Amino acid sequence: MKAIVHEKTEGLEGLSLKDFNQPDIEDNMVRVKLKTAGLNRRDIAVTSRHKTDQPPLILGSDGAGVIDSVGKGVRYMALGDEVIINPGLGWKKNSDAPPEGFEILGLPDHGTFAEYITVPAENVEHKPKHLTWEEAGVLPLAALTAYRVMFTRGKVKEGDTVMLPGIGSGVLTFALKFAKAAGARVIVTSRSEEKLENAKKLGADAAVLTQSDWKEELKDESVDLLVESIGQATFNKSLEIIRKGGTIVTFGATTEDEVTIDIRKFFYGQYNLLGSTMGSVEEFKEMIQFIEKHNIRPEVDRMFNISEYKEAFSYLRDTKNFGKIGFTI
């Protein structure tokens, strides 16, 4: 089978499209013939985290396709079922943090940028009927991350004001749609006027440039929940704009990881700072039900043929996307 593989050289230069052995089926597992797969910033990071002296690795966490083979013990999936893949391995029940041993497809296990993949049966769900293959393939990781951020950790509710700095990523476009479905008011920021306009078309109530003075631009707003995924470049601006007693949930950092804060100002403000990453099988099922109930679709920016992997990785690395990008396989 054809697969996008990383080996020998660190970074994107170590990627290639090559023939790889089709995975075997084992008990309690299913093999999926993939139709589409979603590309995430994690996949770019893996090209540096995967060591050059390790065996070749198939990248990719997101995917959707058709059940091709079913192992012994599988009860709820059958040949030909259309499914989407939950990329989180070993996190069944919702909990305060992932359990020991939690992993994500695409490192250390082989991922979804291939014609076939074998995964535990508990990691596939039937594809929502309202989604196209392209939408289904790019949904799982970003949508699950956004669902846990907004509901499990952020506890967003009707009437809240939510702020999403750096709108444009897959996670944040889902967070925007989830927040609006929950009845919240949403403020977004971006360095791009075009992305701000796109966000307003999706329902954002207010949009400001990331590089602007947020306190001045949003002086009449009271932000209850802010989703921070930029890091050092905006973290203190986020602390300045959140209301006293408000909550910041962070799930990533596209700029420097380390930040310095005024701890006295922080505790006088009674702020809440929460971390979040991915989600459990339980939350994945809840997220699927939520998007079906509200007819939510991923914002698909662009799909690439699997042979266009170099262009796709560069496109995401340079943050050209608004929403998700992925591969047709």
N, C-alpha and C positions, 0 to 999 in steps of 0.2 A: 504494500500500500504506500501511497505518497504521504509524506509528513514533513512539517517544518521542524527542523532539528537544530539544536545548539550543541556545538562541540569545539574543542581544541583552542579556540581563540575567544578571549573575553570581549563582551559587548556585542553590538549588532553585527560586527564583522564575522562572528562565529556562527551565524545563521545560514542554513541551506535547506533546499527542498530536495529530499532524497527518498529512495525506497527504504522501507522499514518493515520488519516482520509484523504481520497481523496479530493482534493480541489473542491469546487463548482464553476460553471461558472457564470459570471455576464455580464451585458451589456458591449459591446465594448472590451471584453476580449476573449482570446482563452485558451483552455486547451491543453497542449502538453504532449503526452506520450513520455517520454524521452528514448532515446537509449544510449546516452553517455553524460558525463559531465566532465568538466575540473576542475582540482584542482589548486588553486592559493595560494600564500603566504598570501593573505588576509584572506583565510579560516582559516589559523593557527591563525592569529591575532584575528579573531572573537571569537575563543574559550576562549580568555581572556577578550574581550570587552563585550561579552554577559554575563549579570549578573546572578549569581547562583539563585537568587530569582525570575527571570523572567520565563515565560512559556517556555516549550521546543521549540527549534528553529531548523528547517531544514536548514543545511548549503548549500553553493554552489552558485556560480554566473554564471558559464558557462554551456551551455547545447545545445543539438540538438535532434530533434525527429520529431514526426508526429502529426499534428493537430488532436486531438481526439474529441473536441467539440468547437463550435463557438457561442459566445454570440450575442445578438441582436445589430445591428448597425455595425457589422463587414462586410466590403465590399470586401476586397482584399485577404482574406484567406478562404480556404474551407477544409472540412474534408479530411484527407489523405495527405494534403500538407506536404512536407518535409521542415523543417525550422531549422534555428539557432536562438538562443535567444540573444538579446542585453540586458546585465544585468543592464544598466543605466536607472533609472526610473525618468522621469520628466525633461529631458533635450532634447528638440526637435530641436532647431536651434543652429547652431554654434555660440558661444559667447566667450568673453574674459575669462569667468569663469562660472562654473555651476550655475544655478539659485537657489534661495532659495527653499529648499524642495527636492533638488536632493538626491536620495538614490541609493544604489546598492543592487541587489538581494542577499539574504543570511544574511541580517541584515539591518534594523529591520524586513523586510518581509521574509517569508520562501523562501528557495532557491532551487537549482536544483539537490541536491543529493537525489533524490526520483524517484519513478516511474512516477509521474505526477506533473505538475506545471501549475498554471493559471497565465497568465501575460496579460497586455494590448496588444491589437492587434498591436499597433505601435512598440512594442518591439520584433517582430519576422520578420525575412526576409527569403525568400526562400533560401534553402541550395544551395550553388554553386555546380554545377553538377560534377566538377572535384575533389571535396573533398569526402573522405570516411567519414563514420559516426564518426570514431575515430578522424579524423582531424577536422571535423565540431564542434564536442563537446568541443574541447579544444581551439578553436580559439577566441571567442568573446572578453573577457576582455583584454587579452594580446595584441591581434592584434589592437584593438581600441586604447588602451593606446599608443602603438608604433606609430600608424598612426598619432595621434594628436601630439605626441612628435616630430616626424620627419618632418611632413608637415605643420600643423597648427602653431605650436610654433617654431620649428627649421628651417622651410622653406628650407629644403635641396634641392639642385639642382644639375644638372649634373656638374661634375668637382670638387665638394666640397670634402674635406677630413673630414670624420666622425670618431670619436673615441668612442668606446664602452667598458669602463672598466667593468670587471666582467662578461664577456660573459658566457652564459649558461642558463640564465633565459628565460622564455617564451617571455617576452617583448623584451629582447635584441636580441634573435634569429630572431624575427619578424623585429626589427629595422635593423638588418644586411641585411635581405632579401629585405626590402623596400628600404634601401639606395642603394644597388646594382642595384635594378630595376630602380632607379632614375638616375643611372649613376655616383654615388659617389664612391670615394675610401674609404675603411673602414679599420680601425686599431682596434684590439681588445686586451684586456688583460684578464688574468685569473690566479689564483693560481695553476691551473691544466694544465699540459702539454697536457693531453688527450683532454681537452676542447679546448685548442688552436688549436690542430690538427683538431678537428671536425669543428671548425669555419673556418679554412682555406679550408676545403672541401666544405663549403657552400659559399665560395667566398671571405673571408677576405683577404685583400691584405698584411697585416702585423699583426704579433701577438707577444706580449711580456708578460712576467710574471708580474702579478700585483705588486709583491714585488720588482721588479727591479727598477733601476734608469731610469725613463721614459725620462728625459731630455737627458740622454746619449744615450739610446737605440733608441730614435726617433729624434735625433739631426738634421736629414735631412728632417723631416716632418714639415708641416705647417697645424695645425688642425683648421678647420673652425668651426666645430660643435662637441661638446662633450656631450654625454648623461650620466649624473651622477645619479647613483642609489645605490651607496654604502654608502655614507654619510661621517662621520668623518674620517674614515680610509684612504680615497683617495681624499677628496675634495680639499685640498691644492695642492696635486700633479696634480689634474686636472687643477687648476688655473695656475700652472706653465707651463703646456704643451700647453694650448690653445693659438693661435696666438693673438696678440694685435688686439682688435676690434672683436674678435671671440665670440661665443655664447656657453654657457652651459645651457642645459635644464635638470632639475631634476624632477623625478617623484616618487622617493622613497628613502629609506635608510635602507640597510640591516645591517649597523653598527649603531653607536650612531647618533641620530637625530641632535644634536647641534654641530655646527662647528664654529671655530674662524678664521677670515681672516684678512689680512692686508688691510684695506680699502683704504689706500693711494695708495698702489700698484695696487689695483683693479681699482680705478678711473683713475689713470695714464695710465693703460692699456686699458681703454675704453671698458672694457668687458661688455657683456650682460649676465645676469643671469635670467632665466625664469623657472617658475614652471609649471607643467602640471599634469593632472589627468584624466583618462578615456576619454570621449568624448561624443558628442551629437548624436542624431538619424541621423541627417544630415551627420555627419562625418562617422557614422557606415555604411550608405548606400554608401558613397564615398569609404570607405575602402573595402567593398565587391566588388565594381566595379574594384578597383585597383588590388585586388588579382585575380579576374577573368581575367582581361586584361593580367596580367603578369604570370598567371598560378602558383601563389604562394601557397605553402602548409605549414601548420605548421610543425615544427620539433617535432615529437612525440617521446618522450623518452621511455615511458612505459605506458601501460594501466593496471588498476587493476579491479578486480571484486568488485562490491559494498560491498561485504562481507569482503573484504580485506582492509577496511578503516584504521585500525590501522597501517598497514604496509605502506599504501600510504601516510598518514600524516607524519609518521616518515621519509620516503624517501625524501619528500619535505623539511621537517624541517632541515634535515642534508645536504641539497643542493647536493644530489647525481645526480640530473637530469641535462641533457643537452637538453634544450627545454621543452616541455610540458609533463605533466602526467595527467591522468584522469581515470574515472570510466566507465566501461560498465555496463549497467543497465538492 
